[in-house]
Amino acid sequence: MIPAGKQRVLFVCIGNACRSQMAEGFARTLGSDVMIPASAGLAPAAVVAPDTIRAMDARNIDLRDHFPKSLRQLGRAEFDLVINMTGFFLPKEFKGRIVDWEVADPVFMEYAEHCEIRDAIEQLVMTLVLELRAAPRTQFRGQGSGRLEL
């Protein structure tokens, strides 16, 4: 059961090794009062990128227990909002509200650039958190859920 007033938010990137993991970490830390976040990748990597773990650790967010997940691993989970950071159109299985965030993939970038991407994601997540806090609690319900039928 989803607590009243909380939105289920899915962050999606390619490998679920950098961007979506960072977004989920920030969402859990900054927005646990308004959302239940999850993350997944279109083609999951084997592990969360070490620089992602290091960069998030610098913000006191521990991702060491996180691991890349596929969309299939989410089963038939339903989401009120899907944040797409893949740079591609999402598969037809996604229904409901999808928001595209244009965020470069830091997987092969130097650590300093990785941190720049982390900071951009932090700002995007904080903006989302503030929007969810300001929105009427029923705004996202009834607009179609981001149901995954895989």
KOLZAKE-327131 format. One record per residue (C-alpha): x, y, z; residue in three letters. Coordinates in steps of 0.2 Angstrom, whole numbers, padded with zeros to 4 digits, always signed. Layout:
BEGIN
XYZALA/...
# end
This chain:
BEGIN
+0000+0000+0000MET/+0007+0017-0005ILE/+0006+0030+0009PRO/-0007+0044+0006ALA/+0001+0059-0003GLY/+0016+0050-0009LYS/+0020+0047-0028GLN/+0028+0032-0035ARG/+0043+0039-0046VAL/+0054+0028-0057LEU/+0070+0035-0063PHE/+0076+0027-0079VAL/+0093+0027-0088CYS/+0103+0015-0099ILE/+0113+0005-0087GLY/+0106+0010-0070ASN/+0124+0012-0065ALA/+0125+0031-0063CYS/+0111+0044-0067ARG/+0096+0034-0061SER/+0105+0028-0046GLN/+0110+0045-0041MET/+0092+0052-0044ALA/+0085+0038-0033GLU/+0098+0041-0019GLY/+0094+0060-0019PHE/+0075+0056-0020ALA/+0076+0045-0005ARG/+0086+0058+0005THR/+0077+0074-0001LEU/+0060+0069-0005GLY/+0055+0054+0006SER/+0040+0064+0012ASP/+0032+0065-0005VAL/+0038+0051-0016MET/+0043+0032-0016ILE/+0057+0032-0028PRO/+0064+0017-0038ALA/+0077+0016-0052SER/+0080+0004-0067ALA/+0090+0003-0083GLY/+0086-0002-0101LEU/+0101-0012-0102ALA/+0107-0014-0084PRO/+0126-0014-0080ALA/+0134-0027-0069ALA/+0137-0015-0055VAL/+0134+0003-0049VAL/+0149+0013-0056ALA/+0163+0016-0043PRO/+0163+0035-0047ASP/+0144+0036-0044THR/+0146+0028-0027ILE/+0161+0039-0023ARG/+0152+0055-0029ALA/+0136+0051-0019MET/+0146+0047-0004ASP/+0153+0065-0005ALA/+0135+0070-0002ARG/+0133+0058+0012ASN/+0122+0046+0002ILE/+0127+0028+0003ASP/+0124+0018-0013LEU/+0135+0004-0009ARG/+0121-0008-0006ASP/+0112-0003-0023HIS/+0113-0013-0039PHE/+0108-0011-0057PRO/+0090-0017-0060LYS/+0081-0020-0076SER/+0063-0015-0080LEU/+0058-0033-0080ARG/+0064-0034-0062GLN/+0051-0021-0057LEU/+0038-0034-0062GLY/+0021-0025-0064ARG/+0025-0011-0053ALA/+0015+0005-0056GLU/+0022+0022-0056PHE/+0014+0039-0055ASP/+0029+0047-0064LEU/+0043+0040-0074VAL/+0059+0051-0076ILE/+0068+0046-0092ASN/+0086+0050-0093MET/+0090+0038-0107THR/+0090+0050-0121GLY/+0079+0038-0131PHE/+0060+0035-0131PHE/+0055+0023-0118LEU/+0048+0006-0123PRO/+0029+0006-0126LYS/+0026-0003-0109GLU/+0027+0014-0101PHE/+0011+0022-0099LYS/+0006+0038-0090GLY/+0016+0053-0086ARG/+0034+0053-0093ILE/+0046+0067-0090VAL/+0062+0068-0100ASP/+0078+0074-0091TRP/+0093+0078-0103GLU/+0107+0072-0092VAL/+0124+0066-0100ALA/+0129+0049-0095ASP/+0145+0050-0084PRO/+0149+0032-0085VAL/+0165+0035-0094PHE/+0169+0052-0088MET/+0182+0058-0076GLU/+0177+0059-0058TYR/+0176+0079-0059ALA/+0163+0078-0073GLU/+0154+0064-0064HIS/+0152+0076-0049CYS/+0145+0089-0061GLU/+0132+0077-0067ILE/+0128+0072-0049ARG/+0126+0091-0045ASP/+0114+0093-0060ALA/+0104+0078-0055ILE/+0103+0084-0037GLU/+0096+0101-0043GLN/+0083+0092-0054LEU/+0078+0080-0040VAL/+0076+0095-0028MET/+0065+0104-0041THR/+0054+0089-0043LEU/+0053+0087-0024VAL/+0048+0105-0022LEU/+0035+0103-0036GLU/+0027+0088-0028LEU/+0027+0097-0011ARG/+0017+0111-0019ALA/+0006+0101-0029ALA/-0012+0096-0023PRO/-0010+0078-0017ARG/-0021+0071-0031THR/-0013+0080-0045GLN/-0003+0065-0052PHE/-0017+0052-0048ARG/-0030+0049-0062GLY/-0018+0055-0076GLN/-0014+0037-0080GLY/-0002+0027-0070SER/+0015+0023-0077GLY/+0011+0005-0077ARG/+0024-0007-0083LEU/+0017-0022-0093GLU/+0032-0033-0097LEU/
# end
